[in-house]
């Protein structure tokens, strides 16, 4: 894709890169240069613009932008709140956070009627683990390649040794079982004292791993039988991302705690939440000072969360996610024929969470480069380097959808078969 550049914009971008390298990380700058070294300047809807004004269709952002960037409904609510009362004194109770909590409970699965707002998904994970501990569940069962954040507690249950080992020792008594293996989960629960089970209903950073239809029901049955404390992480999958309001929708799953984030921010202000049953939340109800955070439930974040929940209906997000996601999934599968034989292993998805798995990580990187050159950006998968993920907004236009489809087809076609020959010993 031809970028519009001149000496002024190039100088601005160069200054940003220099400052970024000096104060934030030179390797991050080096990585960005692989994809062209662009500097983000503004965003709107499904588009993000670089310093030269070149637009890219944003299928990236780790799933934050389901409502698009600078969503007018969310922005208006946040601007009003900023001008009136952005942060609270914390001595009095505050109205906007109560409204946001009520709205979140109103769309949450039945039985989840207590809310604790956080500033990030990792902080929500930490809150859930503390609730499990205070109820006596000191053993944790997590899923292989699951992802719940990188603070110490969250990292302890994000089962990926390459990220865990530099920070050991982590939390003790954590058992790891394969995702989508109900037999392994039952054996782990049977083998020890009652445990806290934490899982994503669809694994995101592990490469968009979608379980068998009966797996989540089996998880609930096992947790009931073995008196486990169940934490379901819907930070990525929740609020319409996968073509239904919650990924556990339509199952028998009734978690003690559910984690919410990403879309809850409206793509405007970082916010996440723990939604819990009354019994799970009871220790925090009894003593609210057991778990506190200066910015938890700040009026500005509550305004964003409330507006994001309202926007789900305004923009028909659930149905649009299902409709657009189905179109893109079928288009990607059809376009895979343009790739050299053996390069694409599988294309899978639910709603607007779609993963393309390649034969090795080199192809994934090459594909991401091709997408950028064709005006589309996507995400790698932290726990599965062979998968790139697409998380476009539900407010995307038909022309932007067509651009994604064209970029994917063109990027498939540009993949080189040379690596396959070498891998097969033919080079």
N, C-alpha and C positions, 0 to 999 in steps of 0.2 A: 504494500500500500504506500502511495506517495504521501509523504508528510510535508506540510507547509512550514518551512523553516526560514528564518532570516537571522542576521547577525545579532539582533537584540534578543530574540527569544532564545537563541543558542547560548548567549552570554548568561541570561537569567538561569537557564537550566544548568549550565556549568557551575554557577555559583551555588545553586541548591545542592548539586551533587557533592561539591567540595565540602560544604558545611555539613551535609549528612554524613559523609565519610569521616570527617573529623570528630563529630560529636555523637553519632548514632551507630555507625558501624561501616567500615570500609568494605567488608565482604558483602553486605547487603547491596551496596552500590555496585560492586563488581557483578553480582547476580543480575541486577536490573539492567546492566549494560548488555547482557546476553540477549535480552528481549528488546533492546533499542535504547535503553537509558531514559525513557520518557519520564517527565515530571507531571503528575496529576495537577490540574489547575481548577477544574470545576466538574460538576456532574448534574445530570437531570434525567429522571426517568430511568431508562435502560442504558443511557449513554454516560461515559466518562470522557473528558477532554484533556489532552495533554497541553504542554506549554505553547505548542504551535497552533492550537485550536483543532487538532485532528481528533475526530470522535472514534470511540471504540464501544461496541456493544458489550456491556458488562455482564458476563456470566460468572464473575469472580466474586470477591468480597466475602468468601467463606459463608455464604448463605444469608448475609445480613439484609440484602436489598430486595426482598420479596415484594415490597411495596414501591420499589424503585428508589432512586436517589432524590433528595429534596422533595419528597412527596408533599404536595401543597397542604393537605389536611393536617399532616403531622407537623410540618414547619410552622403553620399558623398557630397551632396549639402551643408549641415550644416558644415561639417568639412572644406570644401573649404572656406566657408564664415567666419568661426571662425578664420582661419589662415590669412585671407586677411583683413576683416573689419567687426567685429561682431556687434559693436554699432556705432551709428552715432553722430556727433557733434551737430546736430539739427539746425545748422545755415544754412547749405546748404541743398538742396534736395538730395535724394539718389536714386540710380538706381534700386536696388533690390526690394525695396518696390513698386516702380512703376510697375515693371514686375509682382509682385505678385498680385497687385490690378487689373491689366489688365487681368491676367489669371482668377482671381476669377469672375470678371464681365463676362468673356467669357463663364463661365459655369452656371452663375446665371440665374434665370428666367427673361424673357424680362422686360425691364423697370428699372431694378436695376443696375445702372451704377456708383454709388458713393460708396466708401469704406472707412471705418475707422477701422484700426486694433487695437485690444486690446490684453491683456495678458491672459484673462480668459472669460468664458461665462458670469459670473456674471457682469463683467465690460462691456461686450457688451450689456447686459440688461440695465444697468445704462445709457449707451449712448443712447439707444433707448428711454428710458423714458424721458431723457432730450430733445431729439428731439421732442417728443410729446408735452412736456410742452411749449417749445419755440414757437410751433405752436398754443398754446392756449388750448390744450387738457389736462386739469388739472384733469379730472375725468378718472379713469381707470376701465375697466371691465376685470376681469381675471377669470380663470376656476378653479373650485374646484379641489384640489389636484394637480394642476399644479406645475411645478418646473422650476424656472428661476434663481436660485442662492441664496446666503445667505448674500450678502451685504444688507444694509438697504433698498435701493430701490428695489432690486431684491427680497428680502424677503417679501416686502410689497405685491408683486404680486404672491408669492408662497404660495398659500392658504392652509396652514397647521397650525392650531392654536398651536400645541405643540411646533413648532419652532418659531412661531411669538410672542406669548404672553410674553416670557421673555424680549423682546426687544421693547415692545410698549412704547410710541406711534410710529407707523410707518407712512408711507405716508398717508395723508388723502384722502378721496373721492375715495376709492377703493371698487368696488362692485364685489362680487363673484357670479358666476352662474355655474350650473352644466355643465360639459363637455358633448358634444354630445347631447345638448338640445337646438336646434335652437330657439324654442319658448321662452325659458328663456332668451336667449341672446337678442332677439328682444324686449322683454318686458323691459329689463334693458336699452337698448339703447333708447327706446321710452320714458322712464321715466325721463330722465335728459338731461343736456346739452350734446353736442357732446363729445364723449369719445375716449380714446385710448383703443383698444381691443388687448390683448396679449394672445397668445395661442400656444401650441405645436400641430402640426398636428397629431401626435401620442404621447400620454402621456407616458413618460418613467418611471420616479420615482413614478408615480401613479400606476404602475403595467402593463405597456404595454397595455394601453387602446387605441383600434383602433376604430375610429368613423364610423358611418354609411357612406355608399358611397356618399350620397348627403349632408353630414353635412358641409364639407369645402366650397362647392359651396354656401350653405345657409349662411355661415358666410360672404362670400364675398358680397352676395346680401344684407345682413343686414347692413354691413358696408357702402356700397354704398348708400343705402336708407337713413341711419341716419347720414351720413357724419362722419363716425368714422375713426380714424387713426389706421391702422391695422399693428400690429407687429407679425410676424410669427417666432417662435423659432425653427429653424432647427439645433440647436447645436448638438443634439444627432442624429437626423434622417437624416440629410443631407449628401451629398457627397457619396451616394451609400449605406448607411447602411441598408436601408429598401428595397433594390432590385430595386430601381430606383434612379436617381440622387438626386431628392428632393422629400420629402413626399407629397408636394403639386403638384407634377407633374401629369398631366392629369386632373387637376381641373381648375376652372376658377379663382382661387385665384391669386390676384396680390397685394401683400403687399406693404405698404409704406416703411417698413423696414423688412429685414430678418436677423436673427442672425445665424451665422455659427461658428462652433468650433470643438472640439474633433478630428475628422478625419483631419481637416485642419492642425493640428499639425504634421501630419505624424507619430504620436506616438513618436516623438523625442524632440520637443521644444514646450512648451505651447504657443498657439496662438489662438485667436478667432477673429471674425470680425463682423462689422455691414455693411450690403449692403443695400443701400437705393436708392429711386428714386431721381431724381434731385430736385424736388420740396420739398421732405421731408428733404433733406440734405442742402437745400439752406441757412439756417442760419449759418451753419458751413462753408459753402463756402464763405459767405460774411465776416465772422469774424472767422478765424481759431483758435483764442485764446479763444473762448468761451468754448472749450473742448479740453484739452491737457493731455498727459501722457508722462512721461519721456521715457518709454519703448514702447510706441505705434509705430508700424511700424519699430521696430529695424531690421537692416539688417539680423541678425541671424534668427529672427522669420519669416521674409519675405522669406528667403531662404527655410526654412522648409515648409511654406505654398505653395510656388511655386512648390517645388518638390512633395509635396503631391498631388497637382492638376494634375501634369504631370503623377504621378503614377496611377491615376485613369484609364487612358487609357493603360498604360504599363501592368498593372495586370488585365485588364478587370474587374474592381471591381464591376460595377453595375450588370453585367450578373452573375458573380460568387456569389455575395450576394444573388441574386434571386435563383440561382440553389442550392447552399449549404443550404440556409435557408429553401427552400421547402423540401429538404431531411430531415433536422434535425427536422422540425416541424412534418412531418409525422412519423418519427421515435419516437419522444417523445410521440406522441399520441398513437402509437401502444404499447410503453413500459409502459404506464400508467396502463395497465391491471395487471402488476405485483404488483402494490400498493394495500394495503387493500381497500376494498370498502368504498367510501365516503371520502377518503383522498384528492384526486385530484379533484378540482372543474372545472378547465378549463385550456387548453393549447392554447395559441394564439401567433401570431407573424406576422411580415412582414420582409422579407429578413432575415438579421442576427441580428434581434432584437426579441427575443423570451422570453415569460414569462410563467412560470408555477405557477398557483394559487392553493393554498392548502386550506383546510377547516379552518385552523387557523395557526398562525405564528409559533407554535411549530413544525409543520410538515416541514415548510420551513427551519427552523434552522436545523432540523434533516437531511433534504435532502442535505443541504449545507455541513454538516459534512460528509455525505456519499460520496459526490462528491470529496471532498478533499482526503478522504481515497482511492478513485479510480483514483487519479491523475488528477482531473479537478477542476478548481476554477470558481465560478460564483459570481454574485452580488445580494445582497438583494435590495429591493425597498424602498427608504427612506420614501415615502408617502403611502406605502402599504405593511406592514410587512408579509402579507400572500403570496406575490409573489416573486419568485427569477427570475432573468433575465440572459439570455445568450446573450453575444455580442462577438462571436468569430470573428477572422479575415477572410477576404475574400481570404487570401493567405494560408489558412490552407491546409494540405495534406490529402489524403484519409485515411491514417492510423490514423491521429489525429482526423479526423471526426469519424472514427470507435471507437476510444477510448472514445470520448464524448458519443456516442450512448451506448456503453457498460457501461460506468459509470452511465449514467442516468437510464438505465434499472436496474442495480445492486442496485442503491440507492433507486429506487422505491421499489424494492423487500425487502430491509432491513428496511423499515419504519414499526414501530410497530403499531398494531391495538389497543393497550391498551387505547390510548387517546380517540379513538372513543367510546369505551365501557363506559368510564367515562363520556364523554360528553352526551351520551344517557341515563345516569342514570343506566347503567347496571353493573358498577364496584362496 
